[in-house]
Amino acid sequence: MKQALFGLVVSAPSACSGPFEKTYTGDELMADEPLLVRIMGECRNNPGTLRDKPNSQNPAAADRKVRRERIGKSLGG
């Protein structure tokens, strides 16, 4: 009985965490610039909650990579 109660207590918070959110890779975000812009905006508007989430870290890395590529192209590289 104690094990069943423990299982219920442990699984309850995960049931309330909301719908599953897809985690995007940096390559996916680089290929879909509107999605990258949308997610970056969400992360900038709520940095305290979203800062450590993969869907805020991956877009930041993808954004840096896109910017470096643009700079390289503008400099003739």
Residue pairs with C-beta under 8 A, 6 or more apart in sequence:
21 55
23 54
23 55
23 58
24 35
24 39
24 55
24 58
24 59
25 58
26 58
26 59
26 61
26 62
26 65
27 62
28 35
29 35
29 36
29 39
29 58
29 59
29 62
29 63
30 36
30 62
30 65
30 66
33 66
36 59
36 62
36 63
36 66
39 55
39 56
39 59
40 59
40 60
40 63
42 50
42 56
43 50
43 51
43 53
43 55
43 56
43 59
43 60
47 56
50 56
